[in-house]
Each structure stands twice: as structure tokens, then as C-alpha cells.
């Protein structure tokens, strides 16, 4: 069971924690923040987290220049090598544990462990390098983990509407696409609320289908 007041990541496959205090039940849900290299996953977790976020960033090296595609993100000097972790209280009684996944191919073996027990996922996208989020989209679709696509609006990037992005990524019908600024707490919080609402509907529909 995960304590709502712990600043450490929950263990194993725990997706939610309940703590009874009088008549109040507190719920903690596990959310993944995924996407390609340099789309703003670490930035988003840091912007919305109520606690000091845990980061596992390392400096990019000359040796990694042949495996890390930095086109379009030439200024990027660090990369996540395990995960980012943060926590946000959405409202009284509901907290989200945020797990930011590493973006490069060579760290994808960590995704299976991080995805255990997750309610859903945010796939961050950069319209300048939209192909970078295809692996995350494919991953969550194959494992039937509810997700939405959040387009991080970088300065100078071309503006696309949600339908354009949905078609470009060939998303399943109904998968939400939203615009956001990963640096802004309120923008990031809105994305997370939208995900929780969407994932809740998906899981409820699947439960009803299974008992009908």
C-alpha cells in the first residue's frame, strides 16, 4: 500500500492507495508521462509536482551522438536514464504519482516495469518531430493502456489542430489530443485531469463489458 504522504515512488504494481481517515478515503493513482527524446517529459513532471521531483538525468556525451537523435533539440544537454518521479494533489482525496519514462530506444526495457499498475499515460508530442512519439503510441495501444496525446507548444513550432495530429498519428477513434505548455503548472494540471477523466471512462466501459 502506498502512503499518500510518501515522497518516494510506490513499489511494485501498486496503482492506487487508500487511507481511511474518518469518512474520507484518499486515492493515489499512477500516471506515466511518455514521448520521444526531448519533448518535455522532465519539464512537465517538474512543473506540476507538489514535491521536489526525483530526476535521473545524465549529461549527453560525445559517445552517444550516434544513438541519440538531437535534431531539433540541439540545445539539450541532458537525458533521463531511468525515470522522473513527482506527485500532485488534484483535489482533496485524489493524488497522482507521475512517472516520466526515458525517451531513447535503448531504455525502453524500463517501460514494462514502469507501466505496471498505471491508470493511464500522457504521450507528449512535438509537432516539429511528431514521429518521435510513434513508439509510445504503439506501446500503449498494444497494451491497452488508456492515453492521450498532449502537444507541447514549442516556440516556433507549426500549429496543428487536434484532428490533424490525430490523423498524422493514426490514433484510435476517441483518443484525446490536447495542446499544452509543459512549463506551465496549470496547463500540465489540465492535461492530467483530462487524462484521469478519459482513463476512468475507458476502464469503466471495459469493466461493464466484462460483466455483461
C-alpha positions, 0 to 999 in steps of 0.5 A: 500500500502506498502512503499518500504522504510518501515522497518516494515512488510506490513499489511494485504494481501498486496503482492506487492507495487508500487511507481511511481517515474518518469518512474520507478515503484518499486515492493515489493513482499512477500516471506515466508521462511518455514521448520521444527524446526531448519533448518535455517529459522532465519539464512537465513532471517538474512543473506540476509536482507538489514535491521536489521531483526525483530526476535521473538525468545524465549529461549527453556525451560525445559517445552517444551522438550516434544513438541519440537523435538531437535534431531539433533539440540541439540545445539539450544537454541532458537525458533521463536514464531511468525515470522522473518521479513527482506527485500532485494533489488534484483535489482533496482525496485524489493524488497522482504519482507521475512517472516520466519514462526515458525517451531513447530506444535503448531504455525502453526495457524500463517501460514494462516495469514502469507501466505496471499498475498505471491508470493511464499515460500522457504521450507528449508530442512535438509537432516539429518531430511528431514521429518521435512519439510513434513508439509510445503510441504503439506501446500503449495501444498494444497494451491497452493502456488508456492515453492521450496525446498532449502537444507541447507548444514549442516556440516556433513550432507549426500549429496543428489542430487536434484532428490533424495530429490525430490523423498524422498519428493514426490514433484510435477513434476517441483518443484525446489530443490536447495542446499544452505548455509543459512549463506551465503548472496549470496547463500540465494540471489540465492535461492530467485531469483530462487524462484521469477523466478519459482513463476512468471512462475507458476502464469503466466501459471495459469493466461493464463489458466484462460483466455483461 
